[in-house]
């Protein structure tokens, strides 16, 4: 039984490696897409003729929250890829590496999410994000 499990795992290893690679690529795409759309929104905001500085600051806050949501999503996808990678390569070093990566990414996610939620213009930003 143990031999069959080992053979099955060896046979499926390339598929899992492809899945991990694809998840990493999806994560990169998410970050790039978020950065691209945030840059577009920023430059549209920059070149609009607004005399209202509060309105400009509000729009920039919205853009920051929007980009932060993409970063958070990308970090979650990377954590999934790391978990799968550690399952298919269960060495002690890989498990320690996974634990450190998950801790670091969780701390980054926590503080980024907290920054978005505690923004002075949070209510307006959330309203705009829901309408976008």
C-alpha positions, 0 to 999 in steps of 0.5 A: 500500500505504501509503495502504491502511494509512493508510485502514485505521488511520483506519477502526479508530481509533474502535474502538481509542479505545473499547478504550483507554477500556474498559481505563481503566474496567476499571482504575478498576473494579479499584481501586474493587473492591479498595478496597471489599473491603479496606474491608469486610475492615478494618471486619469485622476492626475490629469483631471482639472480638479480644484478640490484637493480633498477630492483628489486625496479621496480618489488617491485613497480609493486607488491605494485601497484598490491596489491593496486589494489586488496585492492581498489577493496575490499574496493569498494565491502565493500562499496556496502555491507554497502549501501545495509545494510543501506537500509535494516536497515534505522535507523539514527545510521546506516546512520551515520555509513554508512556515516563515513565508506564511508568517511573513505574508500573513503579517503583510496581509494583516497590516495592509488590510488594516491600513485599508480598513483604518483609512480616514476615508474608508467609508467613501472608499468602500462605497466606490469599490462596491460601485466599480 
